[in-house]
Amino acid sequence: MAFTQTGLMLLSGIPQETILGPILFIIYINDLPDVCKQFINVYLFADDAKLYKHVITDNDHQVFQNGLNTFQEWSDRWLLRLSINKCKTAFHGRDVNY
């Protein structure tokens, strides 16, 4: 448990606007790639995480969904609420019938 500058108690997460905050956050999320590696690739940079997978088949799609589910379970376990309004989805590809 930690306290903010205003004296409010934090029940989870990392205190913001502290010198150690960024380092503690990296330690806090450091296991995420290992947790998800069975399903998807995870790229961490600062306080962002990119989850990605090369999807070709229906099975790849299901594996990717399993990875997203695993990510959500990890997030719930560590009481790390996702900022859904900051989450983005990108699809890159081409129609192979051309």
Sequence and secondary structure as in RCSB ss.txt:
>XXXX:A:sequence
MAFTQTGLMLLSGIPQETILGPILFIIYINDLPDVCKQFINVYLFADDAKLYKHVITDNDHQVFQNGLNTFQEWS
DRWLLRLSINKCKTAFHGRDVNY
>XXXX:A:secstr
 EE TT  EE SS  SSSSSHHHHHHHHHTTHHHHHTTT EEEEETTEEEEE    SHHHHHHHHHHHHHHHHHH
HHTT    GGG         TT 
